[in-house]
Amino acid sequence: MKIKKITEVLGTKVFTDNGDLFGEIEEANLYENKIDGWRIKVDSSLSSLLGGAKGVIIPHRFVRAISDICIINKAAMPSQESDLTENETMDLSDADLI
């Protein structure tokens, strides 16, 4: 297993486990020196599903694999539209997605 630095993962394309393009990793959220979640810049095709939000925060527990691409569990995708404005980031870490 190859260990990567967080800086090597930034910009990595994110796909759901169904193969749908979700977006691109912008930032890692750390808590007590461990990765807690990932801020993902959402692909423009999903922006309308997220109420126009440009990004989401995905809890690390939804990440299945990270290498040349990142694969997330499809359960991380919201199923309803929200009331966010275009410039906000939707935080999915508190959502009941399991």
PARO-121976 format. One record per residue: residue number from 1; residue in one letter; x, z, y of N, C-alpha, C in turn. Coordinates in steps of 0.02 Angstrom, whole numbers. Atoms other than C-alpha are relative to their C-alpha. Last residue first. Example, Ala and Ser with C-alpha at 12.3 -4.5 7.8 and 13.67 -1.06 7.14 Angstrom:
BEGIN
{resi=2; resn=S; n_c1=-42; n_c3=-3; n_c2=-59; ca_c1=684; ca_c3=357; ca_c2=-53; c_c1=-39; c_c3=37; c_c2=55}
{resi=1; resn=A; n_c1=45; n_c3=0; n_c2=-59; ca_c1=615; ca_c3=390; ca_c2=-225; c_c1=45; c_c3=0; c_c2=60}
//
This chain:
BEGIN
{resi=98; resn=I; n_c1=-13; n_c3=-3; n_c2=72; ca_c1=-1332; ca_c3=309; ca_c2=288; c_c1=-64; c_c3=0; c_c2=-38}
{resi=97; resn=L; n_c1=-7; n_c3=67; n_c2=29; ca_c1=-1358; ca_c3=248; ca_c2=466; c_c1=10; c_c3=1; c_c2=-76}
{resi=96; resn=D; n_c1=15; n_c3=-14; n_c2=70; ca_c1=-1422; ca_c3=403; ca_c2=556; c_c1=-1; c_c3=-65; c_c2=-38}
{resi=95; resn=A; n_c1=61; n_c3=31; n_c2=28; ca_c1=-1338; ca_c3=366; ca_c2=722; c_c1=-8; c_c3=18; c_c2=-74}
{resi=94; resn=D; n_c1=52; n_c3=-51; n_c2=5; ca_c1=-1211; ca_c3=489; ca_c2=795; c_c1=-64; c_c3=-27; c_c2=-32}
{resi=93; resn=S; n_c1=-24; n_c3=-56; n_c2=39; ca_c1=-1059; ca_c3=379; ca_c2=763; c_c1=-52; c_c3=55; c_c2=-9}
{resi=92; resn=L; n_c1=37; n_c3=-5; n_c2=63; ca_c1=-1149; ca_c3=222; ca_c2=817; c_c1=21; c_c3=60; c_c2=-41}
{resi=91; resn=D; n_c1=-35; n_c3=-46; n_c2=45; ca_c1=-1092; ca_c3=235; ca_c2=998; c_c1=-43; c_c3=9; c_c2=-62}
{resi=90; resn=M; n_c1=46; n_c3=-39; n_c2=41; ca_c1=-1154; ca_c3=81; ca_c2=1092; c_c1=40; c_c3=42; c_c2=-48}
{resi=89; resn=T; n_c1=-20; n_c3=0; n_c2=70; ca_c1=-1033; ca_c3=21; ca_c2=1225; c_c1=-47; c_c3=45; c_c2=-38}
{resi=88; resn=E; n_c1=-8; n_c3=-62; n_c2=37; ca_c1=-1104; ca_c3=-20; ca_c2=1396; c_c1=25; c_c3=-12; c_c2=-71}
{resi=87; resn=N; n_c1=-69; n_c3=-25; n_c2=-2; ca_c1=-1073; ca_c3=-170; ca_c2=1506; c_c1=11; c_c3=63; c_c2=-41}
{resi=86; resn=E; n_c1=-51; n_c3=46; n_c2=25; ca_c1=-1229; ca_c3=-271; ca_c2=1466; c_c1=69; c_c3=30; c_c2=-5}
{resi=85; resn=T; n_c1=-14; n_c3=54; n_c2=-46; ca_c1=-1352; ca_c3=-128; ca_c2=1486; c_c1=58; c_c3=-41; c_c2=-26}
{resi=84; resn=L; n_c1=-65; n_c3=1; n_c2=-33; ca_c1=-1411; ca_c3=-26; ca_c2=1340; c_c1=4; c_c3=-57; c_c2=49}
{resi=83; resn=D; n_c1=11; n_c3=8; n_c2=-72; ca_c1=-1596; ca_c3=-1; ca_c2=1298; c_c1=66; c_c3=-1; c_c2=38}
{resi=82; resn=S; n_c1=-7; n_c3=-61; n_c2=-39; ca_c1=-1578; ca_c3=-28; ca_c2=1110; c_c1=-10; c_c3=-16; c_c2=74}
{resi=81; resn=E; n_c1=-28; n_c3=12; n_c2=-66; ca_c1=-1633; ca_c3=-160; ca_c2=986; c_c1=2; c_c3=66; c_c2=38}
{resi=80; resn=Q; n_c1=49; n_c3=6; n_c2=-53; ca_c1=-1660; ca_c3=-103; ca_c2=808; c_c1=36; c_c3=-14; c_c2=65}
{resi=79; resn=S; n_c1=56; n_c3=41; n_c2=22; ca_c1=-1565; ca_c3=-123; ca_c2=644; c_c1=-51; c_c3=-11; c_c2=55}
{resi=78; resn=P; n_c1=65; n_c3=-28; n_c2=-20; ca_c1=-1395; ca_c3=-62; ca_c2=701; c_c1=-56; c_c3=-48; c_c2=-20}
{resi=77; resn=M; n_c1=34; n_c3=42; n_c2=-49; ca_c1=-1247; ca_c3=-126; ca_c2=600; c_c1=-68; c_c3=31; c_c2=17}
{resi=76; resn=A; n_c1=-23; n_c3=-17; n_c2=-66; ca_c1=-1146; ca_c3=11; ca_c2=515; c_c1=-35; c_c3=-40; c_c2=54}
{resi=75; resn=A; n_c1=41; n_c3=-56; n_c2=-26; ca_c1=-1251; ca_c3=-8; ca_c2=358; c_c1=22; c_c3=21; c_c2=69}
{resi=74; resn=K; n_c1=55; n_c3=30; n_c2=-38; ca_c1=-1162; ca_c3=-176; ca_c2=333; c_c1=-46; c_c3=54; c_c2=29}
{resi=73; resn=N; n_c1=63; n_c3=-4; n_c2=36; ca_c1=-1008; ca_c3=-78; ca_c2=279; c_c1=-56; c_c3=-28; c_c2=43}
{resi=72; resn=I; n_c1=41; n_c3=-60; n_c2=-10; ca_c1=-854; ca_c3=-134; ca_c2=374; c_c1=-63; c_c3=-5; c_c2=-43}
{resi=71; resn=I; n_c1=66; n_c3=6; n_c2=32; ca_c1=-716; ca_c3=-255; ca_c2=328; c_c1=-37; c_c3=66; c_c2=8}
{resi=70; resn=C; n_c1=30; n_c3=-65; n_c2=13; ca_c1=-564; ca_c3=-272; ca_c2=442; c_c1=-69; c_c3=-13; c_c2=-30}
{resi=69; resn=I; n_c1=66; n_c3=-7; n_c2=-30; ca_c1=-456; ca_c3=-428; ca_c2=436; c_c1=-24; c_c3=71; c_c2=-15}
{resi=68; resn=D; n_c1=0; n_c3=56; n_c2=-48; ca_c1=-270; ca_c3=-457; ca_c2=403; c_c1=-68; c_c3=-4; c_c2=36}
{resi=67; resn=S; n_c1=-62; n_c3=34; n_c2=14; ca_c1=-274; ca_c3=-282; ca_c2=326; c_c1=6; c_c3=-57; c_c2=51}
{resi=66; resn=I; n_c1=-33; n_c3=29; n_c2=-58; ca_c1=-410; ca_c3=-153; ca_c2=350; c_c1=66; c_c3=-31; c_c2=-24}
{resi=65; resn=A; n_c1=-69; n_c3=22; n_c2=7; ca_c1=-534; ca_c3=-105; ca_c2=215; c_c1=26; c_c3=-27; c_c2=66}
{resi=64; resn=R; n_c1=-15; n_c3=8; n_c2=71; ca_c1=-703; ca_c3=-22; ca_c2=188; c_c1=73; c_c3=-19; c_c2=-11}
{resi=63; resn=V; n_c1=-52; n_c3=50; n_c2=12; ca_c1=-730; ca_c3=46; ca_c2=363; c_c1=16; c_c3=-1; c_c2=-74}
{resi=62; resn=F; n_c1=31; n_c3=64; n_c2=16; ca_c1=-898; ca_c3=136; ca_c2=377; c_c1=52; c_c3=-55; c_c2=-13}
{resi=61; resn=R; n_c1=28; n_c3=-3; n_c2=68; ca_c1=-817; ca_c3=310; ca_c2=365; c_c1=-33; c_c3=-66; c_c2=-21}
{resi=60; resn=H; n_c1=-49; n_c3=23; n_c2=49; ca_c1=-712; ca_c3=266; ca_c2=518; c_c1=-28; c_c3=0; c_c2=-71}
{resi=59; resn=P; n_c1=-36; n_c3=-56; n_c2=32; ca_c1=-864; ca_c3=285; ca_c2=630; c_c1=46; c_c3=-27; c_c2=-55}
{resi=58; resn=I; n_c1=16; n_c3=-6; n_c2=71; ca_c1=-904; ca_c3=122; ca_c2=722; c_c1=39; c_c3=59; c_c2=-28}
{resi=57; resn=I; n_c1=-48; n_c3=-44; n_c2=31; ca_c1=-906; ca_c3=124; ca_c2=912; c_c1=-23; c_c3=12; c_c2=-72}
{resi=56; resn=V; n_c1=27; n_c3=-57; n_c2=36; ca_c1=-996; ca_c3=-26; ca_c2=980; c_c1=57; c_c3=43; c_c2=-24}
{resi=55; resn=G; n_c1=-39; n_c3=-32; n_c2=53; ca_c1=-960; ca_c3=-162; ca_c2=1105; c_c1=-36; c_c3=57; c_c2=-33}
{resi=54; resn=K; n_c1=-60; n_c3=40; n_c2=15; ca_c1=-1024; ca_c3=-286; ca_c2=1233; c_c1=41; c_c3=30; c_c2=-56}
{resi=53; resn=A; n_c1=-63; n_c3=-39; n_c2=-2; ca_c1=-1199; ca_c3=-213; ca_c2=1238; c_c1=58; c_c3=-44; c_c2=-21}
{resi=52; resn=G; n_c1=-47; n_c3=25; n_c2=-51; ca_c1=-1335; ca_c3=-343; ca_c2=1273; c_c1=65; c_c3=39; c_c2=4}
{resi=51; resn=G; n_c1=28; n_c3=-7; n_c2=-67; ca_c1=-1473; ca_c3=-250; ca_c2=1182; c_c1=47; c_c3=-22; c_c2=55}
{resi=50; resn=L; n_c1=-21; n_c3=-65; n_c2=-27; ca_c1=-1370; ca_c3=-230; ca_c2=1024; c_c1=-25; c_c3=10; c_c2=71}
{resi=49; resn=L; n_c1=23; n_c3=-51; n_c2=47; ca_c1=-1459; ca_c3=-370; ca_c2=930; c_c1=15; c_c3=70; c_c2=27}
{resi=48; resn=S; n_c1=72; n_c3=-8; n_c2=-12; ca_c1=-1432; ca_c3=-481; ca_c2=1084; c_c1=-30; c_c3=53; c_c2=-47}
{resi=47; resn=S; n_c1=12; n_c3=-36; n_c2=-62; ca_c1=-1244; ca_c3=-452; ca_c2=1075; c_c1=-74; c_c3=12; c_c2=13}
{resi=46; resn=L; n_c1=33; n_c3=-63; n_c2=15; ca_c1=-1234; ca_c3=-504; ca_c2=893; c_c1=-19; c_c3=39; c_c2=63}
{resi=45; resn=S; n_c1=60; n_c3=13; n_c2=39; ca_c1=-1195; ca_c3=-689; ca_c2=922; c_c1=-39; c_c3=64; c_c2=-17}
{resi=44; resn=S; n_c1=56; n_c3=18; n_c2=-45; ca_c1=-1074; ca_c3=-641; ca_c2=1061; c_c1=-64; c_c3=-14; c_c2=-38}
{resi=43; resn=D; n_c1=5; n_c3=72; n_c2=-5; ca_c1=-961; ca_c3=-553; ca_c2=936; c_c1=-62; c_c3=-18; c_c2=40}
{resi=42; resn=V; n_c1=48; n_c3=35; n_c2=42; ca_c1=-951; ca_c3=-367; ca_c2=971; c_c1=2; c_c3=-75; c_c2=13}
{resi=41; resn=K; n_c1=29; n_c3=48; n_c2=-47; ca_c1=-794; ca_c3=-288; ca_c2=1042; c_c1=-43; c_c3=-46; c_c2=-42}
{resi=40; resn=I; n_c1=1; n_c3=70; n_c2=19; ca_c1=-768; ca_c3=-147; ca_c2=917; c_c1=-31; c_c3=-41; c_c2=56}
{resi=39; resn=R; n_c1=40; n_c3=36; n_c2=-50; ca_c1=-718; ca_c3=29; ca_c2=962; c_c1=8; c_c3=-74; c_c2=-14}
{resi=38; resn=W; n_c1=-29; n_c3=61; n_c2=-28; ca_c1=-659; ca_c3=112; ca_c2=803; c_c1=-46; c_c3=-29; c_c2=52}
{resi=37; resn=G; n_c1=42; n_c3=58; n_c2=-6; ca_c1=-690; ca_c3=287; ca_c2=738; c_c1=37; c_c3=-58; c_c2=32}
{resi=36; resn=D; n_c1=69; n_c3=-21; n_c2=4; ca_c1=-619; ca_c3=457; ca_c2=694; c_c1=-48; c_c3=-60; c_c2=1}
{resi=35; resn=I; n_c1=46; n_c3=50; n_c2=-25; ca_c1=-440; ca_c3=408; ca_c2=657; c_c1=-71; c_c3=23; c_c2=-13}
{resi=34; resn=K; n_c1=27; n_c3=43; n_c2=53; ca_c1=-339; ca_c3=566; ca_c2=632; c_c1=-48; c_c3=-50; c_c2=32}
{resi=33; resn=N; n_c1=-53; n_c3=42; n_c2=27; ca_c1=-224; ca_c3=662; ca_c2=753; c_c1=-22; c_c3=-42; c_c2=-60}
{resi=32; resn=E; n_c1=-48; n_c3=-43; n_c2=36; ca_c1=-355; ca_c3=797; ca_c2=787; c_c1=50; c_c3=-41; c_c2=-40}
{resi=31; resn=Y; n_c1=22; n_c3=-69; n_c2=-6; ca_c1=-482; ca_c3=665; ca_c2=838; c_c1=46; c_c3=41; c_c2=-45}
{resi=30; resn=L; n_c1=-35; n_c3=-51; n_c2=40; ca_c1=-428; ca_c3=486; ca_c2=871; c_c1=-31; c_c3=68; c_c2=13}
{resi=29; resn=N; n_c1=17; n_c3=-66; n_c2=-26; ca_c1=-534; ca_c3=339; ca_c2=927; c_c1=31; c_c3=52; c_c2=-45}
{resi=28; resn=A; n_c1=11; n_c3=-52; n_c2=51; ca_c1=-451; ca_c3=172; ca_c2=889; c_c1=-16; c_c3=65; c_c2=36}
{resi=27; resn=E; n_c1=-32; n_c3=-65; n_c2=-9; ca_c1=-469; ca_c3=29; ca_c2=1013; c_c1=-16; c_c3=46; c_c2=-59}
{resi=26; resn=E; n_c1=-28; n_c3=-9; n_c2=-67; ca_c1=-520; ca_c3=-152; ca_c2=1034; c_c1=41; c_c3=64; c_c2=4}
{resi=25; resn=I; n_c1=-20; n_c3=-69; n_c2=-15; ca_c1=-555; ca_c3=-208; ca_c2=855; c_c1=33; c_c3=3; c_c2=69}
{resi=24; resn=E; n_c1=-73; n_c3=-8; n_c2=-1; ca_c1=-641; ca_c3=-378; ca_c2=853; c_c1=16; c_c3=72; c_c2=20}
{resi=23; resn=G; n_c1=-36; n_c3=-3; n_c2=-64; ca_c1=-819; ca_c3=-432; ca_c2=815; c_c1=74; c_c3=7; c_c2=-9}
{resi=22; resn=F; n_c1=28; n_c3=-54; n_c2=-40; ca_c1=-953; ca_c3=-429; ca_c2=681; c_c1=33; c_c3=4; c_c2=68}
{resi=21; resn=L; n_c1=-46; n_c3=-20; n_c2=-53; ca_c1=-923; ca_c3=-592; ca_c2=587; c_c1=-34; c_c3=52; c_c2=44}
{resi=20; resn=D; n_c1=20; n_c3=18; n_c2=-68; ca_c1=-1037; ca_c3=-594; ca_c2=435; c_c1=51; c_c3=24; c_c2=51}
{resi=19; resn=G; n_c1=-38; n_c3=57; n_c2=-26; ca_c1=-954; ca_c3=-590; ca_c2=264; c_c1=-19; c_c3=-23; c_c2=69}
{resi=18; resn=N; n_c1=36; n_c3=61; n_c2=19; ca_c1=-1082; ca_c3=-479; ca_c2=176; c_c1=35; c_c3=-62; c_c2=26}
{resi=17; resn=D; n_c1=-14; n_c3=12; n_c2=70; ca_c1=-959; ca_c3=-331; ca_c2=183; c_c1=-41; c_c3=-59; c_c2=-28}
{resi=16; resn=T; n_c1=40; n_c3=-45; n_c2=42; ca_c1=-970; ca_c3=-348; ca_c2=371; c_c1=18; c_c3=-15; c_c2=-73}
{resi=15; resn=F; n_c1=54; n_c3=32; n_c2=37; ca_c1=-826; ca_c3=-433; ca_c2=463; c_c1=-40; c_c3=53; c_c2=-38}
{resi=14; resn=V; n_c1=41; n_c3=-47; n_c2=40; ca_c1=-707; ca_c3=-369; ca_c2=596; c_c1=-58; c_c3=-39; c_c2=-31}
{resi=13; resn=K; n_c1=70; n_c3=20; n_c2=8; ca_c1=-569; ca_c3=-479; ca_c2=669; c_c1=-35; c_c3=47; c_c2=-48}
{resi=12; resn=T; n_c1=19; n_c3=23; n_c2=66; ca_c1=-407; ca_c3=-385; ca_c2=710; c_c1=-75; c_c3=-18; c_c2=-2}
{resi=11; resn=G; n_c1=11; n_c3=73; n_c2=-2; ca_c1=-367; ca_c3=-373; ca_c2=895; c_c1=-20; c_c3=-29; c_c2=-66}
{resi=10; resn=L; n_c1=39; n_c3=21; n_c2=-58; ca_c1=-294; ca_c3=-198; ca_c2=877; c_c1=-3; c_c3=-77; c_c2=3}
{resi=9; resn=V; n_c1=69; n_c3=12; n_c2=20; ca_c1=-232; ca_c3=-170; ca_c2=699; c_c1=-43; c_c3=-24; c_c2=59}
{resi=8; resn=E; n_c1=2; n_c3=61; n_c2=41; ca_c1=-46; ca_c3=-187; ca_c2=736; c_c1=-71; c_c3=-19; c_c2=-19}
{resi=7; resn=T; n_c1=-10; n_c3=58; n_c2=-44; ca_c1=-61; ca_c3=-62; ca_c2=880; c_c1=0; c_c3=-66; c_c2=-39}
{resi=6; resn=I; n_c1=63; n_c3=16; n_c2=-33; ca_c1=-136; ca_c3=64; ca_c2=758; c_c1=8; c_c3=-61; c_c2=45}
{resi=5; resn=K; n_c1=9; n_c3=-37; n_c2=-62; ca_c1=23; ca_c3=57; ca_c2=655; c_c1=-66; c_c3=-21; c_c2=31}
{resi=4; resn=K; n_c1=-4; n_c3=36; n_c2=-63; ca_c1=5; ca_c3=-10; ca_c2=480; c_c1=-5; c_c3=48; c_c2=58}
{resi=3; resn=I; n_c1=27; n_c3=-40; n_c2=-55; ca_c1=44; ca_c3=70; ca_c2=312; c_c1=10; c_c3=-40; c_c2=64}
{resi=2; resn=K; n_c1=-38; n_c3=5; n_c2=-62; ca_c1=69; ca_c3=-52; ca_c2=169; c_c1=-35; c_c3=40; c_c2=54}
{resi=1; resn=M; n_c1=42; n_c3=0; n_c2=-58; ca_c1=0; ca_c3=0; ca_c2=0; c_c1=45; c_c3=0; c_c2=62}
//
